[in-house]
Amino acid sequence: MKVNFKLACPLLLAATSAFAGGNNEPTAHRYISERIAQYGEAVERCEKIAASRPLPDESVIEQLRDYSIDDVRIFLITRSSLVSEICEKPELTELAYAIGVLEGADISGTPKEIVQNIKQLVFGEATWGLKKKYLELPVSVQNILKKTDYFDKPFDDIAILNAIENAKKP
């Protein structure tokens, strides 16, 4: 989800900035574009937090190795996404509010297209898919969270996966 947003946000903003026109389109366009930009900044901020954190203690890595690699992969990817969403929540909330306001307003043209596109990108099926996968994990895997608070803040899921997988190689 966050990777798709990082790639799509600049394209969406650049492609639509030249097309704002009509009666209330410039104001609506500016309003939604600013919220998208703020959310993009939040995504980057939270990714920097994740990248700056060291790996969890070796004891946590060892606990993760006790589970199937598929379950651990799903856990790390989905949990990373969920805590990033919490980190981004103020800006995400503002974006959701802006989408709701503009959907309820009489807007057309480019702002309406932007609202539809960003809504699908940020709140679409892929977002629910990640949450659903996390909720469907075995309870024993979900209990990893109760063993450490490491997974309560943004973290680098790929680095942890690499540490687990590299240790399993002969």
TORLO-592885 format. One record per residue: x, z, y of N, C-alpha, C in turn. Coordinates in steps of 0.001 Angstrom, whole numbers, padded with zeros to 6 digits, always signed. Layout:
N
XZYXZYXZY...
//
This chain:
170
+000825+000000-001188+000000+000000+000000+000861+000000+001240+001777+000963+001358+002569+001027+002584+003510-000166+002715+004008-000693+001600+004871-001865+001680+004079-003057+002194+002878-003254+001672+002038-004351+002149+001764-004217+003635+001489-003021+004088+001199-002823+005503+002418-003152+006349+003587-002718+005934+004801-002989+006715+005049-004476+006849+004757-005229+005826+004954-006674+005889+003862-007359+006694+002643-006913+006524+001507-007599+007140+001288-007226+008600+001603-006011+008993+001321-005557+010352+001955-006433+011424+003264-006685+011387+003843-007525+012440+003250-008931+012466+002978-009474+011292+002383-010807+011230+000982-010810+011822+000215-009800+011487-001144-009697+011996-001148-009571+013514-000310-008704+014037-000255-008508+015492+000255-009758+016206+001297-010365+015685+001871-011545+016343+000907-012728+016284+000281-012908+015156-000608-014058+014990-001863-013946+015835-002267-012733+016157-003521-012580+016883-003347-012310+018362-002173-011915+018798-002010-011536+020200-002271-012692+021156-002005-013887+020746-002196-015043+021619-003646-015509+021673-004483-014983+020784-005836-015503+020692-006907-014639+021338-006543-013516+021930-007555-012654+022542-008145-013359+023747-009438-013430+023789-010109-014087+024898-011572-013708+024879-012394-014328+025705-013813-014019+025724-014098-012822+026598-015344-012351+026547-015772-011303+027463-015137-009940+027207-015349-009305+026077-014735-008003+025835-013617-008074+024808-013236-009273+024438-012200-009429+023418-010848-008866+023834-010371-009075+025060-009044-008534+025394-008965-007008+025262-010005-006314+025682-010000-004849+025596-010057-004401+024147-010938-004985+023380-011055-004637+021958-009777-004990+021215-009201-006139+021555-007960-006569+020917-006831-005585+021208-006710-005198+022452-005656-004238+022832-005868-002897+022117-007113-002451+022079-007449-001165+021457-007047-001141+019985-007473-002141+019219-007151-002145+017785-005667-002419+017562-005069-003279+018372-003644-003586+018221-002779-002352+018466-003151-001549+019458-002392-000317+019719-002506+000655+018557-003684+000773+017968-003858+001685+016831-003072+001184+015613-003047-000112+015414-002271-000679+014308-000786-000415+014526-000313-000616+015741+001102-000385+016052+001470+001086+015851+000599+001992+016281+000865+003425+016100+000914+003787+014618+000008+003204+013851+000031+003457+012417+001308+002896+011789+001726+001721+012220+002981+001145+011726+004172+002047+012016+004188+002645+013197+005258+003591+013549+005213+004819+012643+004011+005278+012316+003869+006428+011423+004380+006097+010025+004081+004895+009544+004573+004473+008235+006098+004515+008226+006714+003964+009261+008177+003972+009347+008727+005393+009438+008092+006243+010232+008534+007637+010373+008521+008350+009022+007457+008171+008280+007329+008852+006992+008280+008273+005945+008535+006978+006022+009522+006384+005117+010918+006916+005412+011236+007156+006662+012538+007731+007013+012664+009155+006474+011577+009902+006545+011588+011257+005981+011882+011179+004488+011177+010297+003800+011363+010155+002352+012800+009751+002017+013337+008800+002759+014688+008302+002482+015760+009347+002785+015472+010262+003694+016481+011248+004087+016527+012455+003155+015527+012613+002317+015499+013780+001433+016398+013573+000221+017087+014618-000175+017883+014509-001409+016950+014481-002619+017511+014110-003745+016738+014151-004983+016329+015584-005278+015282+015779-006063+014915+017157-006434+016007+017769-007307+015931+019061-007480+016891+019761-008346+016939+019109-009724+018070+019237-010357+018240+018654-011691+017214+019217-012671+016789+020454-012480+015773+021033-013374+014454+020259-013279+014110+019779-012090+012891+018987-011915+013058+017632-012601+014234+017032-012440+014519+015751-013107+014411+015931-014621+014954+017026-015131+014875+017305-016569+013428+017460-017025+012603+018143-016243+011190+018292-016592+010499+016928-016639+010824+016085-015692+010222+014749-015663+010627+013935-016883+011833+014137-017363+012315+013400-018532+011547+013765-019802+010848+014898-019778+010077+015319-020951+008791+014507-021124+008398+013766-020107+007166+012979-020153+007506+011516-020415+006490+010753-020797+006730+009328-021005+007115+008693-019672+008009+007719-019729+008488+007070-018508+007343+006382-017773+006360+005878-018508+005206+005239-017867+004397+006256-017063+004148+007427-017650+003417+008479-016926+004201+008955-015704+005505+009108-015863+006344+009558-014744+006349+008505-013635+006453+007257-014026+006446+006174-013035+005142+006188-012242+004013+006276-012947+002714+006320-012269+002631+007559-011380+003066+008690-011907+003036+009922-011119+003846+009774-009838+005089+009329-009958+005967+009246-008785+005449+008244-007750+005029+007100-008206+004554+006069-007271+003271+006513-006582+002320+007017-007361+001046+007408-006755+001185+008658-005906+001972+009614-006360+002152+010851-005569+002899+010540-004276+003890+009682-004346+004623+009285-003144+003671+008650-002139+002794+007812-002614+001813+007168-001745+000870+008200-001123+000420+009150-001921-000515+010167-001420+000124+011064-000365+001356+011498-000582+001983+012378+000422+002391+011592+001662+002692+010320+001501+002950+009486+002679+001679+009359+003503+000561+009202+002835-000722+009117+003542-000994+010400+004324-000651+011540+003748-000825+012813+004456+000090+012857+005676+001313+012391+005524+002269+012339+006633+001755+011440+007758+001096+010363+007392+000589+009368+008350-000815+009689+008850-001378+010794+008383-002797+011062+008605-003267+011014+010057-002557+011578+011028-003089+011490+012400-003286+010040+012863-002311+009206+012620-002405+007807+013025-003395+007035+012150-003437+007376+010882-004392+006740+009973-005818+007093+010379-006036+008338+010771-007353+008766+011238-007746+008023+012501-006806+007885+013431-007080+007136+014661-007411+005675+014360-006696+005093+013411-006961+003714+013028-008347+003592+012394-008688+004521+011506-010011+004499+010871-011117+004654+011919-010884+005522+012882-011864+005725+013952-012026+004437+014767-010908+003810+015105-010954+002564+015876-011710+001485+015108-011473+001388+013814-012187+000410+012986-013683+000699+013022-014042+001967+012849-015456+002338+012871-016119+002044+014203-015424+002374+015292-015968+002121+016625-016183+000634+016845-015184-000151+016513-015288-001588+016757-016273-002267+015813-016410-001759+014598-017415-002333+013691-018825-002068+014223-018997-000948+014902-020297-000613+015467-020556-001275+016812-019541-001856+017404-019673-002507+018709-020010-003984+018514-020401-004580+019595-020730-006003+019567-019472-006792+019912-018568-006926+018926-017340-007686+019149-017369-008927+018287-016607-009895+018700-016521-011131+017928-015119-011686+018081-014901-012818+017486-013622-013501+017622-012480-012751+016965-011332-012838+017605-010104-012282+017046-010183-010782+016767-010689-009951+017688-010764-008517+017370-011572-008238+016100-012654-008958+015923-013468-008763+014721-012677-009144+013473-011932-010239+013547-011097-010660+012418-010008-009628+012125-009389-009107+013181-008341-008093+012993-008918-006870+012299-010075-006402+012771-010709-005221+012176-010982-005463+010688-011519-006612+010349-011808-006908+008948-010536-006957+008107-009497-007587+008656-008242-007710+007908-007542-006372+007728-007450-005588+008796-006729-004313+008694-007510-003329+007825-008812-003389+007896-009630-002513+007053-009359-002802+005576-009348-004071+005223-009075-004439+003834-007653-004051+003423-006707-004252+004322-005309-003959+004016-005067-002470+003818-005590-001652+004713-005289-000216+004689-006262+000571+003809-007521+000169+003791-008533+000945+003081-009170+000172+001934-008540-000868+001482-009125-001729+000462-008961-001224-000957-009160-002134-001861-009173-001847-003290-007844-001266-003790-006740-001725-003242-005428-001239-003699-005261+000255-003423-005782+000711-002301-005683+002136-001964-006443+002971-002981-007644+002561-003288-008425+003270-004297-007745+003163-005656-007171+002018-005966-006491+001848-007243-005383+002871-007451-004601+003130-006403-003536+004138-006509-004119+005529-006726-005125+005880-005953-005744+007205-006105-006343+007365-007497-006986+006309-007979-007618+006345-009299-006562+006538-010393-005468+005789-010306-004397+005929-011302-003872+007363-011328-003707+007956-010150-003215+009334-010067-004213+010292-010715-005485+010128-010422-006504+011011-010978-006640+010860-012492-006269+009710-013007-006380+009456-014442-005146+009892-015232-004118+010369-014546-002935+010858-015256-003310+012058-016114-002628+012238-017231-002882+013443-018034-002646+014700-017188-003437+015712-017446-003338+016963-016681-001922+017528-016770-001279+017382-017906+000071+017911-018059+001030+017263-017070+000842+015991-016794+001701+015308-015827+001339+015750-014416+000047+015884-014124-000363+016355-012808+000160+017763-012532+000362+018536-013578+000843+019912-013423+002289+019982-012949+002976+018842-012940+004335+018821-012398+004308+019374-010977+003237+019095-010286+003105+019553-008900+003123+021068-008790+002584+021740-009779+002514+023201-009732+003879+023839-009979+004802+023056-010528+006113+023595-010863+007092+023546-009695+006816+022715-008711+007727+022578-007574+006958+022088-006359+007434+022459-005185+006806+021960-003963+007525+020715-003444+008496+020227-004190+009246+019043-003768+008323+017859-003502+007294+017712-004320+006419+016547-004242+005287+016708-003224+005412+017704-002334+004416+017923-001286+004779+017228+000019+005971+016652+000088+006428+015940+001283+006882+014550+000853+006944+013612+001796+007398+012264+001408+008743+012308+000668+008845+011496-000385+010057+011443-001194+010284+010014-001649+011500+009744-002079+011891+008406-002521+011626+008287-004018+010473+007747-004367+010080+007634-005767+011027+006752-006570+011544+005696-005960+012440+004777-006669+013768+005462-006999+014297+006239-006080+015557+006953-006335+015400+007948-007487+014266+008616-007536+014024+009574-008620+013874+008837-009948+013135+007741-009934+012994+006931-011158+014353+006451-011653+015181+005994-010723+016524+005545-011103+017333+006683-011713+017233+007880-011150+017963+009034-011689+017488+009362-013102+016205+009271-013331+015653+009561-014658+016068+008487-015651+015907+007235-015279+016202+006123-016183+017702+006002-016452+018541+006239-015456+019987+006164-015659+020482+007258-016591+019870+008402-016546+020278+009501-017415+019878+009234-018858+018868+008420-019095+018424+008134-020455+019273+007059-021122+020059+006319-020313+020917+005271-020895+022124+005903-021569+022596+005303-022668+023736+005883-023384+025026+005792-022598
//
